[in-house]
Amino acid sequence: MTKTPEDHGARFDELAAEYDDDESAEYRACADLVIDHADPTADDVVLDLGTGTGAIALALAPTADRVVGRDISEGMLDEARANAEETGLDNVAFGRGTFREPEYDGPVDVVTSNFAMHHLSDAQKRDAIAVIADLGPRTFVLGDVMFFGEPDPEEPFYSPDVDDPATVGVLADALTDAGFSLSAVEPVHEQVGVLVAERAPSAETAGERA
């Protein structure tokens, strides 16, 4: 990783007020796919990591029991809370947390993240996915900058100064090693996509179904 979490937090503090105005078509398509695949029920608790201004969290809140958003940027969290107040939703809570230390120990059914994990190194992504798995969700939906082919630093979704995207293969291996199985791979751009991971059945569960 080329920047520390504090560096990223400070950078997004500066971008927070205008962040939603700068969304690309690919970013929006990715967010829409994350929302569609998350598809929480009325009994579900959703944890949205790297929540930013709360777009994913607020889109999921009307159909979920509760949504918890976590981010490293206080500026982004302020925007998320303001957006939640404007919508009148009262089942959403935002607070500071990271992928590897989400500062959340309650029940969670669905974990989502959009355009945030690519700031971690591959080793840190693996650690983060392991932490997410330990929370026990049935589904993890990851939208992000990721490489479906050869990386091209000239493309708009990859800036070596602040980004450290992984290949789809690296992410898939990390998810599988953490006990997930991929149920969907949705390319949006050759460097942007959505991965949907479900909890792999345990040996005990598999035996019951046999």
C-alpha positions as CSV (number, residue, x, y, z in Angstrom):
1,M,0.0,0.0,0.0
2,T,1.4,3.4,-1.0
3,K,-0.5,5.4,1.7
4,T,-1.4,4.8,5.3
5,P,-5.1,4.7,6.5
6,E,-4.5,8.1,8.0
7,D,-3.4,9.4,4.7
8,H,-6.4,8.0,2.9
9,G,-8.7,9.4,5.7
10,A,-7.3,12.9,5.3
11,R,-7.6,12.8,1.5
12,F,-11.2,11.7,1.7
13,D,-11.9,14.4,4.3
14,E,-11.0,16.9,1.7
15,L,-13.1,15.2,-1.0
16,A,-16.2,14.5,1.1
17,A,-18.3,17.5,0.3
18,E,-18.0,17.0,-3.5
19,Y,-17.5,13.3,-3.6
20,D,-21.0,12.4,-4.8
21,D,-20.8,14.9,-7.6
22,D,-17.8,13.1,-9.2
23,E,-19.2,9.6,-9.7
24,S,-18.4,8.0,-13.0
25,A,-20.8,5.8,-14.9
26,E,-18.7,2.8,-14.0
27,Y,-18.8,3.7,-10.3
28,R,-22.6,4.0,-10.4
29,A,-23.0,0.8,-12.3
30,C,-20.8,-1.0,-9.7
31,A,-22.8,0.5,-6.8
32,D,-26.1,-0.5,-8.4
33,L,-24.8,-4.1,-8.7
34,V,-23.7,-4.2,-5.1
35,I,-27.1,-3.0,-4.0
36,D,-28.9,-5.5,-6.2
37,H,-26.8,-8.5,-5.1
38,A,-26.9,-7.5,-1.4
39,D,-30.7,-7.7,-1.4
40,P,-31.3,-7.8,2.3
41,T,-34.5,-9.1,3.9
42,A,-36.5,-7.3,6.6
43,D,-34.6,-9.4,9.3
44,D,-31.1,-8.7,8.0
45,V,-28.3,-6.6,9.5
46,V,-26.0,-5.2,6.9
47,L,-22.5,-3.9,7.5
48,D,-21.2,-1.5,4.8
49,L,-17.4,-1.1,5.0
50,G,-15.8,1.9,3.4
51,T,-19.3,3.4,3.5
52,G,-18.2,6.9,2.3
53,T,-21.2,9.2,2.1
54,G,-23.5,6.3,2.8
55,A,-24.9,5.7,-0.7
56,I,-24.9,1.9,-0.4
57,A,-26.0,1.9,3.2
58,L,-28.9,4.2,2.6
59,A,-30.0,2.4,-0.5
60,L,-30.2,-0.9,1.5
61,A,-31.8,0.5,4.7
62,P,-35.4,0.5,3.5
63,T,-35.4,-3.3,3.1
64,A,-33.1,-4.2,5.9
65,D,-33.6,-4.5,9.7
66,R,-30.5,-2.4,10.4
67,V,-27.5,-1.1,8.5
68,V,-24.2,-0.2,10.0
69,G,-21.7,1.9,8.0
70,R,-18.0,2.2,8.7
71,D,-15.4,4.5,7.3
72,I,-11.9,6.0,8.1
73,S,-12.9,9.5,7.0
74,E,-14.7,11.7,9.5
75,G,-15.6,14.0,6.6
76,M,-17.3,11.2,4.7
77,L,-19.1,10.1,7.9
78,D,-20.4,13.6,8.4
79,E,-21.8,13.5,4.9
80,A,-23.3,10.1,5.4
81,R,-25.1,11.2,8.6
82,A,-26.4,14.3,6.9
83,N,-27.7,12.2,4.0
84,A,-29.4,9.8,6.5
85,E,-31.1,12.7,8.3
86,E,-32.4,14.0,5.0
87,T,-33.9,10.7,4.1
88,G,-35.5,10.3,7.5
89,L,-34.1,6.7,7.9
90,D,-33.6,5.8,11.5
91,N,-32.2,2.2,11.1
92,V,-28.8,3.4,9.9
93,A,-25.8,4.1,12.1
94,F,-22.4,5.4,10.9
95,G,-19.1,5.3,12.7
96,R,-15.4,5.0,12.3
97,G,-14.0,1.6,11.4
98,T,-11.6,-0.1,9.0
99,F,-11.7,-3.3,7.0
100,R,-9.4,-5.0,9.5
101,E,-10.8,-3.3,12.6
102,P,-14.5,-2.6,11.8
103,E,-15.3,-1.7,15.4
104,Y,-18.4,-3.8,15.2
105,D,-19.2,-7.0,17.1
106,G,-22.9,-7.5,16.6
107,P,-24.7,-9.9,14.4
108,V,-24.3,-9.3,10.6
109,D,-26.0,-11.1,7.7
110,V,-24.7,-9.2,4.7
111,V,-21.4,-7.3,4.3
112,T,-21.0,-4.8,1.4
113,S,-18.2,-2.6,0.2
114,N,-17.9,-0.4,-2.9
115,F,-14.7,1.2,-4.2
116,A,-12.7,1.1,-1.0
117,M,-10.8,-2.2,-0.6
118,H,-8.4,-1.3,-3.4
119,H,-6.6,1.0,-1.0
120,L,-5.2,-2.0,0.8
121,S,-2.3,-4.2,-0.3
122,D,-3.0,-7.7,-1.4
123,A,-1.9,-9.1,2.0
124,Q,-4.0,-6.6,3.8
125,K,-7.0,-7.5,1.6
126,R,-6.5,-11.1,2.6
127,D,-6.5,-10.1,6.3
128,A,-9.6,-7.9,5.8
129,I,-11.5,-10.7,4.1
130,A,-10.6,-13.0,7.0
131,V,-11.9,-10.5,9.5
132,I,-15.2,-10.2,7.4
133,A,-15.6,-13.9,7.4
134,D,-15.1,-14.1,11.1
135,L,-18.1,-11.8,11.5
136,G,-20.2,-14.6,10.1
137,P,-22.2,-13.1,7.2
138,R,-23.9,-15.3,4.8
139,T,-23.1,-12.9,1.9
140,F,-20.2,-10.5,1.1
141,V,-20.7,-8.3,-1.9
142,L,-17.5,-6.5,-3.0
143,G,-17.6,-3.8,-5.7
144,D,-14.2,-2.4,-6.5
145,V,-11.3,-1.6,-8.8
146,M,-10.0,-5.0,-9.7
147,F,-8.0,-6.4,-12.7
148,F,-9.7,-8.7,-15.1
149,G,-6.7,-8.4,-17.5
150,E,-3.4,-6.7,-17.5
151,P,-3.3,-3.6,-15.3
152,D,-3.1,-0.4,-17.2
153,P,-2.1,2.6,-15.0
154,E,-3.3,5.0,-17.7
155,E,-6.9,3.9,-17.2
156,P,-9.0,6.3,-15.0
157,F,-9.7,3.7,-12.3
158,Y,-6.1,3.0,-11.3
159,S,-3.8,5.6,-9.8
160,P,-0.6,4.1,-8.5
161,D,-0.1,7.0,-6.0
162,V,-3.2,6.1,-4.0
163,D,-4.6,2.8,-5.3
164,D,-3.4,-0.8,-5.0
165,P,-6.0,-3.0,-6.8
166,A,-5.8,-6.7,-6.9
167,T,-6.5,-9.2,-9.7
168,V,-9.8,-11.0,-9.6
169,G,-7.8,-14.2,-9.0
170,V,-6.1,-12.8,-5.9
171,L,-9.5,-11.7,-4.5
172,A,-11.2,-15.0,-5.4
173,D,-8.4,-17.0,-3.7
174,A,-8.7,-14.9,-0.5
175,L,-12.4,-15.3,-0.4
176,T,-12.2,-19.0,-0.9
177,D,-9.5,-19.4,1.8
178,A,-11.7,-17.5,4.2
179,G,-14.6,-20.0,3.7
180,F,-16.6,-18.2,1.0
181,S,-17.6,-19.4,-2.4
182,L,-18.0,-17.1,-5.4
183,S,-21.6,-17.1,-6.6
184,A,-21.3,-14.2,-9.1
185,V,-18.6,-12.3,-10.9
186,E,-19.8,-9.1,-12.6
187,P,-17.3,-7.2,-14.8
188,V,-18.3,-3.5,-15.3
189,H,-15.0,-2.5,-16.9
190,E,-11.7,-4.3,-17.4
191,Q,-10.6,-2.8,-14.2
192,V,-13.9,-2.6,-12.3
193,G,-16.2,-5.3,-11.1
194,V,-18.4,-6.9,-8.4
195,L,-17.7,-10.2,-6.7
196,V,-20.5,-11.9,-4.7
197,A,-19.3,-14.4,-2.1
198,E,-21.5,-16.7,-0.1
199,R,-20.6,-18.7,2.9
200,A,-19.5,-22.2,1.9
201,P,-21.5,-24.9,3.6
202,S,-19.8,-26.5,6.6
203,A,-19.0,-30.2,6.6
204,E,-21.7,-30.7,9.2
205,T,-24.3,-28.9,7.0
206,A,-23.2,-30.8,3.9
207,G,-23.6,-34.1,5.8
208,E,-27.1,-33.1,6.8
209,R,-28.1,-32.4,3.2
210,A,-26.5,-35.6,1.9
